[in-house]
Amino acid sequence: MSTLTCLALLGLVLSGCGSVQERRSDAGTTAAGFERLLRADDPAGLCAALAPETRGELEESEKASCAKAISSQDIPLGGTTHRVDVYGRQARVVLDADTLFLSLFPDGWKVVAAGCTPRPGRPYQCMLQGG
């Protein structure tokens, strides 16, 4: 393998490490923004923060527009962020009283599930999630 190829591969590896930290930071920022929208009781903002499939599932299950449907949800305020785990284009943000799951879309991180509580040995139970 040539020196140039080795350097190019090393550059990809190093930039990949930096991008994981950037994705972690961006996912955490998105979760904090979602929390601010919850506190502000901003249905339009909350709907914009949802992944398309989650928004569609909410509208379908509630038989209402997203803004009306999300207002009827009892999504808890999560509080302080304790951990952000990023797995490729997916993220889990663990807060004091909630866990959010996010996915990376071309226009940024979107909330896929909220109001999630862990269940030992089983998947999380989420109040709001896509299909």
N, C-alpha and C positions, 0 to 999 in steps of 0.2 A: 504494500500500500504506500502510495507516495506521501510525502510530508504535507503537501497541499491538501490531499484528501483527508489525512488525519486531522489537520487543523480545521477543515470544514466540518468534520464530524464532531470535533470537540466544541466548536462554536454552536452547533445545533443542540448538543447536550446541555451546555451552559445556558443557552437562551431558553431551553425548555424548563430548566430549574427556575429561572427568573419568572417565566410565565406562570408557573404554578403559584408562586407567591402573589403575583399580580391578580390571578384569578381568585385566590383566597381573599385577598383584600377587596376586590370588586364584589365578590359574593357577600362578604360581611357588610359592605356599604349598602348593598341592595337590601339586605335583611334589616339594617338599621332604618333605611328609608321606608320599608314596609311598616315597621313599628311606628314611625312618626305619622304615617298615614292613618294607622289604626287609632292612635291617640287623638289625631285631628278629626276623626270621623269623616274621612274624605272618600266616599264610595267611588267616585270617578277615578281618583288616583289609585285606589286599591285595585280596581278593575284593570287599569293600565299596567299595574305591576304583576298581574297574573299571567301565567303561560296561556297561550290560546286554548289548549285542550282543557285546562282547568277552568278557564272562564266559560267555555262552552258547556262543560259538565255542570257547572253551577247554574247557569241559565236554564239548562234542560231539566235538572232535578227540581228547581224551584218554580219553573214555568213563569219566569219573569226576566226582565232585563238584568244585566249584571249589577248595575248600581242598586237596584231595588233588592235583588237577591242577596248581595253581600251585606247589605244593611241588616238583614234578618239573621245573619250568622253570628254566633257568639264566640268569635275568635279571641283567644286571650291575649292580653298584652304580655309579650315575652320577657321584657326586662333586659338585663345586661347580657351581652354575648359572652359565652364561655368558651366556645370552640367553633371553628370553621374547618370542615373537612372537604376537600375537593378531590373528586375522582373523575378525571377527564373533563367532560362538559356538565357534570352533575356536582351538586354541593349539598352538604347538610350543615345547617347553622343551629347550634344548640344554645338556647337562651335560658334564663332563669326558669321561666314558666311555659316554654313552648320550644318546639323544634320545627324549623322551616326547611323544606327541601326546595332546591332551586335547580334550574337548568339554563345553560348558556345558549342564547339565540343570537342571530346576527345583530340584533339591536341591543344586546346586553343580557344580563341575568334576569330571569323571571321566576316568580314563585309558582312552584308546581303543587306544593302541599303546605298547609298551615294548620295550626291548632293540633299538632301531632304530639302524642305521648308514647313513650316506649312501653313495650310489653315484653318482659323477659322471655326469650326463646321464640318470640313471634314477631311479625312485622309491626311497625308503628301503627297506632290508631290515629287517623287524621280526620278533623272536622271538615276540612276543605281540601279536595284533591281532584286531579284529573283522572280520567278513566283509564 
